Amino acid sequence: MEDIDDILREFDSQNAPSNAKDYDDLLKWWINERAAPEILQCQEDLVERIMTRVRRQIEQIEDQTGNLDPRANFQLIIVQTELERVKFLIRSYLRTRISKIDKHALHILSTPSIRHLLSPSEQTYLRTHQALLNELYLSSFLKNFPDNLKRLDDSAGGLSMVEEPDLEGAVFLRVVRDVNVAIAWENGETLDMRAGDVYVIRYSAVQEAVKRGDVELI
């Protein structure tokens, strides 16, 4: 059976360069997801790799908790604190995505290119969530409306009921790699962004740069 030193060695091995990069990537995409007005590509493989390591470390700690020397408790607390930090990031990342799915459900459902950004479980949630809402609205009040007013995605009169993300809002970003972006100025000029620079700019102008990883939101 492993002792605290074995657990700490295992924890250190989980913080090897490749795994440290996973944590840095998770932090980056968490910030990107929270700052971007639209839902981004789900980092499903990244989250699963990190969660697999977290589950393994938690199991090891639970197996040893009753057998540890009291002097090792402080070291154990350090490990547990780090695990809680990682779990917080994952929970917040997933909740942010769910919040966007709830807010823009009809828009995502009607746009295949956006729907494909969701993980399989998120797509299942999206369909189930919207079906339940449709059923609730129909049973509560839509059943009393004329048929032509029952659609939740109605766009009659040039006014769409489908809420879309506001891509024209301003975002803060840091440039990771030199990139050239087109800005909707009257003269049609472009903006050369250099690595390390920080900007406040309209999201639509850097939308593709964010997805490529050329810039990261802050």
N, C-alpha and C positions, 0 to 999 in steps of 0.2 A: 504494500500500500504506500502511496506517495505521502511525503511529509511536506511541510511548508516550503522547504528549499526546492523540492521538486516542482511545486506549484509556481513558485517565483521564477524558476528557470523556464518553465513552460510559458509563463506570462512574458518573460523577456524575449523568448523565441517568437512569440506572436507579434512583437514589436520590431522584428527584423525589417530591413529597408523596404521589401516589397509590401509588407503588411502596414508599415507606417505610411506608405504611399496610399494604400486603400483608405486609411483614416483621413489623410489630407484630401483625397478625392471626395470622400463623403462630406467633409466639412465644406468643400467648394460647392458641391451640388446642392447641399442643404441651403446655403446662402443664395445661390442662383435661383433655386425654386421659390424661396421666400420673397425674393426681390422681383422676380419676373412676373408680369401680369398674366401670362399664359402658362399653361402646363407644359413642362419640358419632357424630354425623353426619360422614361423611367430607368433608373440605374439598378435594375433588378439583380443582375449578377453581382454587382458590388455589394449591395445590401445583404444578399444571401451569403457571400463569403464571410463578411464581417459577423453576421449573426451566427454562423456555424462555429466560428472561433469563440464568440461570447458564450454560447450554450455549453461548449466544451469546458471553458474555464469555470463557469458557474457550477457545473457538475463536479468538477474537481474540488472546488472550494467547499461545497456542501458535503462531500464525502469526508473531508478532513476537519470540518469545523469542530466536531466533538472530540477530536484526538490531538488537538494542537496544544503545544506548550503556551501558557499565557503570554510569555515574552514574544511570541510570534504574532500576537493579535494586531500589533501596530502595522506590521508588514502586510497582514491580511487586509486590513482596512484600506491601505493604499491600493491594493489590487482591486478591491470591491469598488472603491471610489472611481477608479479609471473605467471599470466596466459600466458603472452607472452613467458616466459621462457619454460613453459610446451609445448606450441604450437610449439616452435622452435624444441624441442627435437623430437616431433612426426613427424614434417615435415622432419627433417633430417633423422630420422630412416626410414621412408617410401621411401624417395628419394634414400637412400643408397641401399635399397632392389631393387628398380626399376632399378638402375644403374647396379646391378649384373644381373638382369633378361635380360637387354638389351645386356650386354656383353657376357653372357653364354646361350643365348636363346636356341640354338640347343642342347646343352648339357643337359639343364634342360628338354626340351621336350622329349628327348630320354631316360631319366632316371626317371622312375616312382617314385622311392624312394626319389628323390630330388624334383620332381614336387609336391609331396604331402606335402612338407614343405611350399608351397605357400598358401595364403588365396584364397578363390574363386574369388575375384576380381583380384588378382594378376595372377591367372591362365587364366582368361579371357583376361587380358592385354597381357600376354605372347603369347597366340594364335593369338590375333589380330595383335600385333606388328610384329610377324614373318610372318604372312600371307601378311601384307602390304609390308614388306621387299622383300619377294619372288616375289610379283607382280611388285614391282619397279625394281628389278634386272632383271626380265624376260623381261619387256618392254623396259628397257634401253640398255642392252647389251647381256644378256644370250640368247635371241632369236636368235642371230647370231652364237651361239656356237653349236658344234655338240652335239647330245643328251647325249652322255656319259660324257660331261663336264658341264652339266647344274645343276648337283646336288650340293647343298650348304653343304651337309654333306658327300661329297666324301672322301674316304680314300684310293684311289688308290696309289700304289707305297709305301705303308707303311706310308704315310703322311696324317694325318687327317686334314680336314678343320674345324672341330668342336673345338672351343676354350674351354678348360677346366680350372677351377681354379687351381692355383699353390699351392698345399697342402704342398710342401716342403720348403716354405719360412719360415723365422723366425718370431716369434711373442713374445711380452712381455706379461707376465701373472702374476697374483697373485693367490696363492692357497687359496681356501675357506675352503675346507675340506681335510684332509689327503688322499692322493691318490698315487697309485703305477702305473707308466707308463713304458711301454717297449720302450727302446731306441735301435735303430739299430746299436749297437756297435758289434765289431767282437766277443766278448765273450758272447753276448746275455744277458748282465746284464740289470736289471731294475733300475729305479730311484724312490726312495721314496720321495715324495713331502709332506712337512708339512704345515699345515695351517699357513698363514701369510707370507710364503716364496715368493720371487719374482724371476722369471726365464726369460731367453731368450732362446727359444727352437723352434725346428721345429714344425710347426702346426700339421702335420700329427701324431706326437707322442701324442698330447693332444687333438686331434679332438673329441673323444668321451667324454673326461673329460669336455670339454667346453659345449657340448650338455647336459650333466648331471648336470651341474652347480657346479662341483667339483672345477673348476678353472674359473677365469674370466679374460678376456683380458684387457690390460691397454695400 
